[in-house]
C-alpha cells in the first residue's frame, strides 16, 4: 500500500479519480450528457472539476471528439478573457481538430492579450501558408514522380497516382496538396511537408513544418525505387 502511494497511484474509489472517469465516459456519450455531469461536479466539487478540465479536453481530442474538445476549450477561454494562455490552448485544440481558421483567430487574440510574438507568429504563419483548399490542385505523373524519393529518414512513394509519406520505416500515410509544393498528411493535423527545389530544378530536400513553429529538413539521398 505504501508503495502505491509513493508511486502516486490512485485508488479506484478515490473521488478525483472517479470524477475523471465519470466525466470522460459521459462526454463520450454526447456533449450534452457530459456538460450535465461537468456542471454538477462544478457545483459540488469545483476544485476537482477545474483540475480535470484540461485533461478532459486533451482526452476528448485524442478520442476523436474534436468538436466537444473545441467547445470545452472555448468555454475555458471565455472564463479567462484576459489570459493569453487560454487562447493559445484553444488554438492548439482547434489545430488538432483541423479547425484551422478558428485556431488562427485564437492565436491572434492571444497576441492582442500580450502573448509572446516570437512564439505565436510562427504558429500563425503555419496556418496562413496552407489553409485547406488544395482539392483542385492537379499534378502530372512526371511532377509526382519528381517528388518521390528518399529524403534522409523520410520516404515519399508514388502508388497508383497518390503520393504517400513515411518516416523511419513507420506506416505510410497519404499526402494532401495545399499548394504545389506544400502537403498536409491525412493522419496528422499538426504537420506539413514542403518540397524545395535545388539549383537545377530538382527537388533536393523536404522541410517538415510543425504547427508550433518548429521545422526540420531532410536532404534527398536517392531517387524512388519502384
N, C-alpha and C positions, 0 to 999 in steps of 0.2 A: 504493500500500500504506500509506504513512504517513497519507494522508487517511482511510482506513478506520479506522485506529487512533484518529485524533483524533476521529472521529465515534462511537467505541465500537462499531463493527460487529464481529460475531464471525465467525470463520472457520467454515466448515461442519464442519470436523473438530475444533473446539475442544471439549475434554472436557465442560465445563459446558453448552455449547450442545447437544451430542449427548445428554447426560443429560436435559436438559429435554424434548427431542423424544421420546426413548425412553419417558420417564415418561408423558408425555401420551398417546402412542399406546397404551401398554399399558393405561392406565386406560379409554380409550375401548373397548377390547376387553372389559373387565369389571373389577370391583373386585378380585377375587382375583388376576387376572393383573397388575394394576397394583401390588398390595401385594407380590407376589413380586419385581418389579423394584425397588420402593422399598426393600424390606428388604435386597436385595443391594447396592444403592447405598449404603445407610447403613452397611453393614459394610465397604465398600471405600473409600468417599469420603463420609464423614459430613458434612463441611463443604459439599460440593456439594449433597447431599440436603437439608440444613437450609435452604440458601439458596433452593432451588427450591420448598420446601414451600408457602409462602403463595401463590406464583404458580400452582402446580399446583391448589390449591383454588379460586382465582378462575377459572382456566381451565375446570375441570370445571363450576362453577356456571354460567358463561356458555355452556357447550356443552350445557346441559340435563341434565347428570348430577348433579342436585341431591342425590340420596341418597349418592352417592360423595363429593361435596363435604362433606356433613354428617358422614359417618363420619370423614373425614380431619380435619376441623376439631375434632371431638370427641376424636380421638386427640391432637391438638396441645394441647387444653385439659387432657387427663388428664396430659400430660407436663409441664405447668406449673401444678400445682394451686394455687399461691399468687398467680398472676398474673391480675389482673382483665382485662387486655387480651386474654388468650387467651379468656376467657369472652365478652368483647364481640365479638371476631372470630367466634366460634362463633355468637353470636346474630345477627350480620349475615348470615352464610351461611345460617342457618336461616330468617331472614326472606325472603331472596331465593328460597329454595326453598319458601316457603309453609308451613314447619314452625313456625307461629306460637306454639304453646304451648311448644315447646322453646326458641324464641327468648326468650320472656318469662321462663322459668325461668333461662336463662343470664344474662340481664341482672340478674335478682335476685341470682344468685350473685356477679356482678361487684360489685354494691353491697356485699354482705357482705365481699368481699375488699378493699374500700377504693376502689372506682370512684367517680367524681365524680357525686353525686346530681343536680346541675344538668344534666348531660349525659344520664344514664341514666333519670331519672324520666319525662321527656317521651317517651322511646322505649317505656318500659313502658306509659305511658298510651295511646300509639298502638295498642299491641297489645290493651290491656284494652278499649278502646272499641268495637272492631269485629272480634272474632274471628269467622271464617266461621260462618255459620249462618242466613243470610238466604234460604235456598232457599224457605221457606214464606211469605215476605212477598209479599203481593199488592197491586197498585195498580190503581185505576180509571183509565180513559182520561183523565178530567179531571185526576187527580193527575199523571199522566205528562206531559200537555200543559202543565201549570203549570210543570214543571221545564224544559222545552225552551226554549232561547233562547240569545242571545249574551251572554256574560259577559266583556267585555274580549277578551283573546286566546283565551278558551275558548269552544267552541261545543258545545252539547248539543242533539242532534236526536232525534226520535222516528220510528222506522221499523218498521212492522209490529208495533207494541206493544212495541218494545225501545228503550231509551234508549242512545244512543251518544255518545261523547265524543271531541273532538279539540282540539288546541291549535295556534295559529299556522298553520293550514292543513295540519297533519300528518294522518297516516292516522287514520281513525275506529276506535275500539275499543269493545267492548261493556262496559257497566257492570253490576255485580252488586250488588244491595242487601244491606247488612249491617244497617242499621236503616231507618227510614222516611225518613231524611234523609242517611244516610251510605252511600256507594257505593265499592266496590273496582273495579278495572279488570282484565279478563281477561288483558291483556297486560303488566301491571306489578304485581309483588308488593309493591312498596315505596311505593305512592302510593294515596291515597284522596281522595275529593271529598265535601265536606259542603255541603249546601244550607242556607241560613239565610234565614228569613223577615224581611220588613220590618214596619213598624208596621201595615200594612193586611193582613197575612197573605199577601202576595205574596213569592215568592222573589226577594230583591233582590240577593243575591250568593252566590258559591260560595267555599269555602275549600279550597285544596289542602293536604293533610296528608301529610307525608313521614315515613317510618319512623325517620329520625334526629332527629325532633322539630321540624323546620322547618315553617313554614306560610307560605302566601301567599294573598291573597284577590283576587278579581276581581268588580267590581260589574257588575250586569246593565246592558247597553246597549241591547238591543232584544228584542222577542218573537221567537219562532221564526218563520221564514218558510217556510211549507210550501205 
